[in-house]
């Protein structure tokens, strides 16, 4: 009897949980990305959005689609991370928001003093490619994106 009752309770808990979709699973849009970066108090949002566009080929790369990885992040070894593992040598996340949260954790981990976001990326050795900064600078943002960032 108790086994049947436990089964029914577990079934209903699973049913309710599977039908409940918290904010964490919002659909990915650039607007939602900017809003979430603001909520997390990500520094240099304009540059970070340019990075996300560059790293994901404007949100079309396999690493973004399969790993939910917006920034080409590798699996962290020394700091707290929201990654659930690695796939194809890149950090794997449950969803795009976990990727943004991980970037936030990365930004706050041993934060150096910097004059701007590009200086921050250099000091943190984000990418060994010397042309990375120039490539990120060239990524276009729309007027609407800039308005969302700076309002």
Order of alpha helices (4+ residues) and beta strands (2+ residues): alpha-alpha-alpha-alpha-beta-beta-alpha-alpha-alpha-alpha
